[in-house]
Amino acid sequence: MIAVDTYKLPVMAVAIEAGVDIINDVQAFNSKQKLILMAKANVGMERCIERIHDDDNLTVAMQKFFEHNLGTIAAAGIDLERVILDQGIGYAKVAHGYQDYAMMRNIDQLNDLHRPIMVAISPKGFGQKPLNLAKEDRLGVTLIAETAMYLRGGRVLRVHMMLRKLVS
């Protein structure tokens, strides 16, 4: 499968024309023009929640956001079977990382939305803040976190590969 991450309408249109399988919009398909384009297309939609501040109760805020946005997508005539939910791990607007940990810990509370939930943790950043691990040492904690999320309901795994330079 080929997925394109973009929030730009022209890029979405070109990607769909080129035969992409999934569009991931970090702005959650938040415009009428995007919804019109997606209603005409036959591609999957990965919706990422955009967090602009530190919510008092992030899990409740995510549930409300996803419920509202899924309603908007359905009202545009788009079959919700095409939609994957993505909490946006790694895109928190606050530096301490607690939003990411709350989303990971509470992933099972999104199961009542009856949509597949993305598990996508990049070792590029994950593991650095809580454990002060070097980038090349983060794979193990990343895999443990992804496994924990899978066991709590995350069913779509997006794997980030980190290639190491081989030195002879």
C-alpha positions as CSV (number, residue, x, y, z in Angstrom):
1,M,0.0,0.0,0.0
2,I,1.1,3.5,-0.7
3,A,0.1,6.3,1.6
4,V,0.6,10.0,1.3
5,D,0.8,12.3,4.3
6,T,-0.4,15.8,3.3
7,Y,-2.9,18.5,4.4
8,K,-2.7,20.2,1.0
9,L,-5.7,19.8,-1.3
10,P,-3.7,20.0,-4.6
11,V,-1.2,17.3,-3.3
12,M,-4.2,15.1,-2.3
13,A,-5.7,15.5,-5.8
14,V,-2.4,14.6,-7.6
15,A,-1.8,11.6,-5.2
16,I,-5.3,10.2,-5.9
17,E,-4.8,10.6,-9.6
18,A,-1.5,8.7,-9.3
19,G,-3.3,5.8,-7.6
20,V,-2.4,6.2,-3.9
21,D,-4.1,3.9,-1.5
22,I,-4.4,6.1,1.6
23,I,-4.4,9.8,2.2
24,N,-3.3,10.9,5.7
25,D,-4.4,14.4,6.5
26,V,-2.9,15.8,9.7
27,Q,-5.7,18.4,9.7
28,A,-8.4,15.7,9.6
29,F,-10.0,16.6,6.3
30,N,-11.1,19.9,7.8
31,S,-12.4,21.7,4.7
32,K,-15.4,21.3,2.4
33,Q,-13.1,21.0,-0.6
34,K,-11.2,18.1,0.9
35,L,-14.4,16.3,1.7
36,I,-15.8,16.8,-1.8
37,L,-12.5,15.4,-3.2
38,M,-12.5,12.4,-0.9
39,A,-16.2,11.7,-1.6
40,K,-15.3,11.3,-5.3
41,A,-12.2,9.2,-4.6
42,N,-11.9,5.6,-3.7
43,V,-9.0,5.8,-1.2
44,G,-8.6,5.2,2.4
45,M,-8.5,8.1,4.8
46,E,-6.2,8.3,7.8
47,R,-7.4,11.1,10.1
48,C,-5.0,12.5,12.5
49,I,-6.1,14.7,15.4
50,E,-4.4,18.1,15.4
51,R,-3.6,19.2,18.9
52,I,-3.0,22.9,19.4
53,H,-2.9,23.2,23.1
54,D,-2.6,21.1,26.3
55,D,-6.1,19.8,27.0
56,D,-7.1,19.1,30.6
57,N,-8.5,15.7,29.7
58,L,-6.9,14.7,26.4
59,T,-8.8,11.4,26.1
60,V,-12.2,13.0,26.3
61,A,-11.1,15.8,23.9
62,M,-9.9,13.1,21.4
63,Q,-13.2,11.2,21.7
64,K,-15.2,14.4,21.1
65,F,-13.0,15.4,18.2
66,F,-13.2,12.1,16.5
67,E,-16.9,11.7,17.0
68,H,-17.6,15.2,15.5
69,N,-15.2,14.7,12.6
70,L,-16.6,11.2,11.8
71,G,-20.0,12.8,11.7
72,T,-18.8,15.5,9.3
73,I,-17.2,12.9,7.1
74,A,-20.3,10.7,7.0
75,A,-22.5,13.8,6.3
76,A,-20.3,14.4,3.2
77,G,-21.4,11.0,1.9
78,I,-18.1,9.2,2.6
79,D,-18.3,5.6,3.9
80,L,-16.7,5.5,7.3
81,E,-15.3,2.0,6.5
82,R,-12.6,4.0,4.6
83,V,-11.5,5.9,7.7
84,I,-8.6,5.0,10.1
85,L,-8.1,6.9,13.3
86,D,-4.7,8.2,14.1
87,Q,-4.0,9.9,17.5
88,G,-1.0,11.7,16.1
89,I,1.6,10.2,18.4
90,G,4.7,12.4,18.2
91,Y,2.9,15.6,17.1
92,A,2.0,17.0,20.6
93,K,2.3,20.7,20.8
94,V,3.7,20.6,24.3
95,A,7.3,19.6,24.8
96,H,7.1,17.3,27.8
97,G,5.5,14.4,25.8
98,Y,2.7,13.6,28.3
99,Q,0.1,14.0,25.6
100,D,1.7,11.1,23.7
101,Y,1.8,8.9,26.8
102,A,-1.8,9.6,27.6
103,M,-2.9,8.7,24.1
104,M,-0.9,5.5,24.2
105,R,-2.2,4.5,27.6
106,N,-5.9,5.4,26.7
107,I,-6.0,4.0,23.2
108,D,-8.7,1.4,24.2
109,Q,-11.1,4.3,25.0
110,L,-11.4,5.0,21.3
111,N,-12.6,1.4,20.5
112,D,-16.2,2.5,20.9
113,L,-15.9,4.6,17.7
114,H,-15.8,1.3,15.8
115,R,-12.9,2.4,13.5
116,P,-9.5,0.9,13.1
117,I,-6.9,2.7,15.2
118,M,-3.4,3.5,13.9
119,V,-0.4,2.6,16.0
120,A,2.5,4.6,14.6
121,I,5.4,5.4,16.9
122,S,8.6,6.6,15.3
123,P,11.9,5.7,17.1
124,K,13.2,9.0,15.7
125,G,11.9,10.7,18.8
126,F,10.2,8.1,21.0
127,G,12.3,7.0,24.0
128,Q,14.4,10.1,24.1
129,K,12.4,12.1,26.6
130,P,11.5,9.5,29.2
131,L,14.6,7.3,29.0
132,N,17.2,9.6,27.4
133,L,18.1,6.9,24.9
134,A,20.2,7.6,21.9
135,K,18.4,7.3,18.5
136,E,20.0,4.0,17.7
137,D,18.9,2.5,21.0
138,R,15.2,3.3,20.8
139,L,13.9,0.4,18.7
140,G,13.2,-1.9,21.7
141,V,11.1,0.6,23.7
142,T,9.3,1.6,20.5
143,L,8.4,-2.1,19.8
144,I,7.2,-2.5,23.4
145,A,5.0,0.6,23.3
146,E,3.5,-0.5,19.9
147,T,2.8,-4.0,21.3
148,A,1.1,-2.5,24.3
149,M,-1.1,-0.3,22.1
150,Y,-1.9,-3.3,19.8
151,L,-3.1,-5.3,22.9
152,R,-5.4,-2.4,23.8
153,G,-7.0,-2.0,20.4
154,G,-4.7,-0.4,17.9
155,R,-5.0,-2.7,14.8
156,V,-3.2,-0.8,12.0
157,L,0.5,-0.8,12.4
158,R,2.6,1.8,10.6
159,V,6.3,0.9,11.0
160,H,9.0,3.4,10.9
161,M,12.3,1.9,9.7
162,M,15.6,3.3,10.8
163,L,18.4,2.2,8.5
164,R,21.8,2.0,10.0
165,K,24.9,2.7,8.0
166,L,27.0,-0.4,7.7
167,V,30.7,0.3,8.4
168,S,33.2,-2.2,7.1
